[in-house]
Amino acid sequence: MRIKLDENIPSSLVETLASLGHVADTVEDEGITGKDDGVVWGCAQGDGRFLITQDLDFSDIRKFAPGTHCGILLVRLNNPSRRKLEEQVGSLFANTDTGRWKGAFIVLTDLKVRARFPET
């Protein structure tokens, strides 16, 4: 899977995701740190990348309906320290078949993972 990490996700996850067979980059790699969400979204979609973010601007499932994009993982942890983000996201990717995530809207919380998939 091709992945874009938003600036609020630790860039150290690039290595973790690569070790699991994914190709990840960051908004910093692309030089769009601090840019408007529309720019980040456009770059992720233009590159065919699944976006991992904590930004609630990407939380409206009506606006980001499954199947209308390359996929989103919205991370919503109670105390999202760098370490906890790395552990939770890394563990999710290590223990989940992400092959079905293309076009999906996924929410990761401390208690569960909710997934909405494109209608087939």
C-alpha positions in Angstrom: 0.0 0.0 0.0 1.2 3.5 -0.8 0.8 5.7 2.3 1.0 9.5 3.2 1.6 10.4 6.8 0.2 13.7 7.8 2.4 16.1 9.8 0.7 15.0 13.1 1.8 11.4 12.7 5.4 10.5 13.7 7.6 10.2 10.6 9.4 7.3 12.3 6.4 5.2 11.2 7.8 5.3 7.6 10.4 2.7 8.6 7.8 0.6 10.5 5.4 0.6 7.5 8.3 -0.1 5.1 9.3 -3.2 7.1 5.7 -4.4 6.6 5.9 -4.0 2.8 4.3 -0.6 2.5 5.7 2.5 0.7 5.2 5.5 3.0 6.2 9.1 2.8 5.4 12.2 4.9 4.0 15.7 4.2 7.5 16.9 5.3 9.1 14.7 2.6 6.9 16.4 0.0 7.5 19.9 1.4 3.9 20.6 2.3 4.2 20.9 6.1 1.9 23.6 7.4 -0.1 23.7 4.1 -3.9 23.8 4.0 -5.7 20.4 4.4 -6.8 20.7 0.8 -3.2 20.7 -0.4 -2.3 17.7 1.8 -5.4 15.8 0.6 -4.8 16.7 -3.0 -1.2 15.5 -2.9 -2.1 12.2 -1.1 -4.9 11.5 -3.7 -2.8 12.6 -6.6 -0.1 10.1 -5.6 -2.7 7.4 -4.9 -1.8 7.3 -1.3 -3.8 6.2 1.8 -3.7 9.1 4.3 -2.9 8.5 8.0 -3.9 11.6 10.1 -5.2 12.8 13.4 -6.8 15.9 11.8 -10.5 16.0 12.5 -11.0 18.0 9.3 -10.8 14.5 7.7 -13.5 13.0 10.0 -16.7 13.7 8.0 -17.6 10.4 6.4 -20.1 12.2 4.2 -17.4 14.4 2.7 -14.9 11.5 2.6 -17.3 8.7 1.7 -15.7 5.2 1.3 -14.8 4.5 -2.3 -14.4 8.2 -3.3 -10.7 8.3 -2.3 -7.6 6.2 -1.8 -8.4 5.6 1.9 -8.1 7.3 5.3 -7.0 6.2 8.7 -8.1 8.7 11.3 -6.3 8.1 14.6 -8.2 9.3 17.7 -6.3 8.3 20.8 -7.0 9.8 24.2 -3.3 10.7 24.9 -1.6 10.5 21.5 2.0 10.7 22.5 4.6 10.1 19.8 5.4 6.7 21.3 1.7 5.7 21.6 1.0 6.7 18.1 3.9 4.7 16.8 2.8 1.6 18.8 -0.9 1.8 18.0 -0.5 2.5 14.3 2.4 0.1 13.9 0.5 -2.7 15.7 -2.6 -2.1 13.6 -0.7 -2.5 10.4 1.2 -5.5 11.6 -1.9 -7.3 12.8 -4.4 -6.4 10.1 -4.9 -7.4 6.5 -4.8 -4.0 5.0 -5.4 -5.3 1.5 -9.1 -4.4 1.9 -8.4 -0.8 2.9 -8.2 0.8 -0.5 -10.9 3.4 -0.5 -11.9 2.7 3.1 -12.5 5.1 6.0 -10.9 3.6 9.1 -10.9 5.1 12.6 -8.5 3.9 15.3 -9.3 4.6 18.9 -7.9 3.3 22.2 -10.6 0.7 22.4 -11.4 -0.3 18.8 -11.0 0.0 15.1 -14.0 1.0 13.0 -13.9 0.5 9.3 -16.3 1.6 6.6 -15.5 0.0 3.2 -16.6 1.0 -0.3 -19.8 -0.6 -1.4 -19.2 -3.3 -4.0 
